């Protein structure tokens, strides 16, 4: 469950809003527009754990090999026909 509070409300009742962030994100607004989001540390860690470097995702651990076949090209470019 998400919650939205004004920055004034946040400043007046930080404890309640921190507890609310355990149930879902709390959006804090300034002059009616969202400016910050308060998350529990567990939710934050879940979000940041998904961030991997592309080099890590594409790397192959040493000693691990796999078969990889490059498909042959069957749809070659043809000259344009102007009739």
N, C-alpha and C positions, 0 to 999 in steps of 0.2 A: 504494500500500500504506500503510495507516495503522498507527500504533504507539501503545501506551499505556505510560507509565512513571510511576513514583511521583515525587513532588517530591524525595525523597531521592536517587533514582537520577539525576534530572535534575541536581541540584546536584553529584553526584560525577563525572558524565561529560557535561558540556555539549557538548564538541566532537563526540562520537559522535552525540548526539541532534540537534545542528544539522545534521549530515550526513544523518541519517535524514529530516529534514523536507524534504529535496530530493526524496525519493521519495514523500512524502505527508504528511498532517497527523500531528502527534505530540500525543496527548492526555496532559496532565500531571494526575495525580490528587493530591488531598490527602485522606488518611484513606480511600482507596478510592473517592472520588467525583471525577469529572472537574471540574477547576477552571480549566484554561487549555488553549489549543491553540497549538502552534507551527507556523507555516507558512513556506514559503520566500517571499521577497519577490515572486517571479513569481506564485505562487498568490494571495497577498494582493492584488496589483494586478489580477489577473483578477476576483476577487470584488468589489473596490471599484469597478471600472470599470463594473459592471452597475448601480450606484446612480445613477439620474438623477432629477432633480426632476420632479414631475408637470408643472410648467409648461413644462419643456423638451420633454417628450414630446408635449405637446399643442400646442405652438407651431407656427405655419406661417411658414416663412421669407418675408421680404418679397418681394412680386412673384409668389409661387406661389399659384395658385388651382386649385380643382378643383370638379367638379360634385358636388352633394350634393342628393339628393332625399329629402324627408321622406315616408315612406309614409303613405297615407291610412288612417284608422281604419275598419276594417270590422266589428270586433267591439265594438259599443257596449254599454254597460251596459243591462240590462233590469230591469224591476220584478220583484221576487220573487213567486212564485206559491205560495200556501199552500192546498193542497187537503186 
